[in-house]
Amino acid sequence: LDGVTSLVDNSLLVQRASADRELRFVMLETFREYGREQLLASGEADATARAHAAYMLVLAEEEHLEMNPAERETWLRRCDLEHDNFRAASHWLVGSGDAEWALRLGAALFRFWEQRDHLTEGRETLTKMLALPGAAAPTRLRARALYCFSVLSDIQGEIDTALTIGRESCRIYRELGDLQGVA
């Protein structure tokens, strides 16, 4: 906390309140670039990016079916604030080839993409995630990501794509004996 206070006092971070009065800190781009260079030079860039992706995955996975509308809206507002961080985490996971975490993040962000009309972004991100070599196995994660892709395609009027991908998802769920997934 002292370090953050010092950065604010020296105008390296700017403190802002979000719409729901949550305090956030924004770093000036010049300092962000310098920090990125120092992180790369230290050899800790991958470990830091993985830790960031892990945090974003946990945040995304807080959404669940049992949420009431107020809880879901709170989660969606939080996702709005973290949108760029979700993009950065997705980009890093795809670039690092971490198929499991990438598919988990893609599936967890599905409702955010759907509810906030980030349909094209969701489809493009899921396409990259599903194309990872480690994502080819017929797992529940792959089936879920395919289902999410299918729904986003359907909403955008890509009915043939939605049906083809949806059938692939259903086939995997059947192979796994996952009746809930089939439903």
C-alpha positions in Angstrom: 0.0 0.0 0.0 2.9 2.4 0.8 4.3 1.6 -2.7 1.0 2.5 -4.4 0.6 5.6 -2.3 4.1 6.7 -3.3 3.3 6.1 -7.0 0.1 8.2 -6.7 2.0 11.0 -4.8 4.6 11.1 -7.6 1.9 11.2 -10.3 3.0 7.8 -11.7 -0.5 6.4 -11.0 -3.8 8.3 -11.2 -6.6 7.3 -8.9 -10.1 7.2 -10.4 -13.4 6.0 -9.0 -15.5 3.8 -11.3 -19.3 4.1 -11.7 -19.9 1.9 -8.7 -17.4 3.9 -6.6 -14.7 1.3 -6.7 -11.2 2.9 -6.7 -9.0 2.0 -9.6 -5.6 3.1 -10.6 -4.5 4.1 -14.1 -0.8 4.2 -15.1 0.3 6.7 -17.7 1.3 4.9 -21.0 4.9 6.1 -20.8 5.4 4.6 -17.4 3.5 1.4 -18.4 5.9 0.9 -21.3 8.9 1.5 -19.0 7.5 -1.0 -16.5 6.9 -3.5 -19.3 10.5 -3.2 -20.4 11.8 -3.7 -16.9 9.6 -6.7 -16.4 10.9 -8.3 -19.6 14.5 -7.5 -18.6 14.0 -9.1 -15.2 12.9 -12.4 -16.8 9.6 -12.4 -14.8 7.3 -11.4 -17.6 5.8 -14.9 -18.2 5.3 -15.6 -14.4 3.6 -12.2 -14.0 1.4 -12.7 -17.1 0.4 -16.2 -15.8 -0.4 -14.7 -12.4 -2.5 -12.0 -14.1 -4.3 -14.6 -16.2 -5.0 -16.7 -13.1 -6.6 -13.8 -11.4 -8.7 -12.9 -14.4 -9.8 -16.5 -14.7 -10.9 -16.6 -11.1 -12.8 -13.3 -11.6 -14.5 -14.6 -14.8 -15.5 -17.9 -13.1 -17.4 -16.1 -10.3 -20.4 -16.1 -12.6 -22.8 -19.1 -12.1 -26.3 -20.1 -13.0 -27.7 -19.6 -9.5 -26.9 -15.9 -9.5 -29.9 -13.6 -9.0 -30.3 -10.7 -11.5 -28.7 -8.2 -9.2 -25.7 -10.4 -8.5 -25.3 -11.1 -12.3 -25.4 -7.4 -13.0 -22.8 -6.7 -10.4 -20.6 -9.4 -12.0 -21.2 -7.9 -15.5 -20.3 -4.4 -14.3 -17.1 -5.8 -12.9 -16.4 -7.5 -16.2 -17.0 -4.1 -18.0 -14.3 -2.6 -15.8 -11.9 -5.5 -16.4 -12.6 -5.9 -20.1 -9.1 -4.9 -21.2 -7.6 -7.2 -18.6 -9.7 -10.1 -19.9 -8.4 -9.4 -23.4 -4.8 -9.3 -22.2 -5.2 -12.6 -20.3 -6.9 -14.2 -23.3 -4.1 -13.0 -25.6 -1.4 -14.3 -23.3 -3.1 -17.7 -22.7 -3.5 -18.2 -26.5 0.1 -17.0 -27.1 1.5 -19.3 -24.4 -0.5 -22.3 -25.7 -2.3 -22.9 -22.4 -5.4 -24.6 -23.8 -7.0 -25.6 -20.5 -6.9 -22.1 -19.0 -7.8 -20.5 -22.3 -10.9 -22.7 -22.8 -11.9 -22.1 -19.1 -11.6 -18.4 -19.6 -13.5 -18.4 -22.9 -16.3 -20.4 -21.4 -16.4 -18.2 -18.3 -16.6 -15.0 -20.4 -19.4 -16.3 -22.5 -22.2 -14.6 -20.6 -20.3 -11.4 -20.5 -19.8 -11.4 -24.3 -23.4 -12.4 -24.8 -25.0 -9.9 -22.4 -22.8 -7.0 -23.3 -23.0 -7.6 -27.1 -19.3 -8.4 -27.5 -20.4 -11.2 -29.9 -17.7 -10.9 -32.6 -15.0 -10.5 -30.0 -16.2 -13.6 -28.2 -16.3 -15.7 -31.4 -12.9 -14.5 -32.5 -11.4 -15.2 -29.1 -13.0 -18.7 -28.9 -11.8 -19.4 -32.4 -8.2 -18.8 -31.4 -8.7 -20.8 -28.1 -10.3 -23.8 -29.9 -7.5 -23.8 -32.4 -4.8 -24.4 -29.8 -3.1 -27.8 -30.2 -4.0 -28.7 -26.6 -7.7 -27.9 -27.2 -8.4 -30.6 -29.8 -9.1 -33.4 -27.4 -12.9 -34.1 -26.9 -13.1 -32.8 -23.3 -15.9 -31.1 -21.4 -14.0 -27.8 -21.7 -13.9 -28.1 -25.5 -17.5 -29.1 -25.6 -18.5 -26.1 -23.5 -16.4 -23.7 -25.5 -18.0 -25.0 -28.7 -21.4 -24.6 -27.2 -20.6 -20.9 -26.3 -19.3 -20.4 -29.9 -22.4 -21.9 -31.3 -24.7 -19.6 -29.3 -22.8 -16.5 -30.2 -22.9 -17.5 -33.8 -26.7 -18.1 -33.6 -27.2 -14.7 -32.1 -25.3 -13.1 -35.0 -27.5 -15.0 -37.5 -24.8 -17.5 -38.5 -27.3 -20.4 -38.3 -25.3 -22.9 -40.4 -22.2 -22.3 -38.3 -24.2 -22.5 -35.1 -25.7 -25.8 -36.0 -22.4 -27.4 -37.1 -20.5 -26.3 -34.0 -23.5 -27.1 -31.8 -23.6 -30.6 -33.2 -19.9 -31.1 -32.5 -20.4 -29.9 -28.9 -23.3 -32.3 -28.5 -21.3 -35.2 -30.0 -18.5 -34.6 -27.4 -21.0 -34.4 -24.6 -22.6 -37.7 -25.7 -19.2 -39.4 -25.9 -18.5 -38.3 -22.4 -21.9 -39.4 -21.1 -22.7 -35.9 -20.0 -26.5 -35.7 -20.2 -26.6 -32.2 -18.8 -24.2 -31.1 -21.6 -26.3 -32.9 -24.2 -29.5 -31.1 -22.9 
